[in-house]
């Protein structure tokens, strides 16, 4: 069982922001911004490539509600999902990072990109 499934099953504590029957949003242990929330489906889905349109259709309004609860819906936020090894996915359970609470910069993904600009 993955770490996020253990959080859903309350085997591991988390700082929950919002939860319903299908999804959970909680604070990331290693934030990269003043607000950094992880949003997951309670049903285990390995990655974005495996998610159904039905789950995403329900997840979208949940994510929007998380942004409203955190007062980020007007000021803005970044929504990130990493997919697969090359995409930087570390935990094999679909999750979105909702980050905000500050003016966010877009990092260079590769050092060589800086040289070509």
Secondary structure, 3 states (H helix, E strand, C coil): CCHHHHHHCCCCCCCEEEECCCEEEEECCCCCCCEEEEEEECCCCCCHHHCCHHHHHHHHHHHHHHHHHCCCCCCCEEEECCCCCCCCCCCCCCEEEEEECCCCCCCCCCHHHHHHC
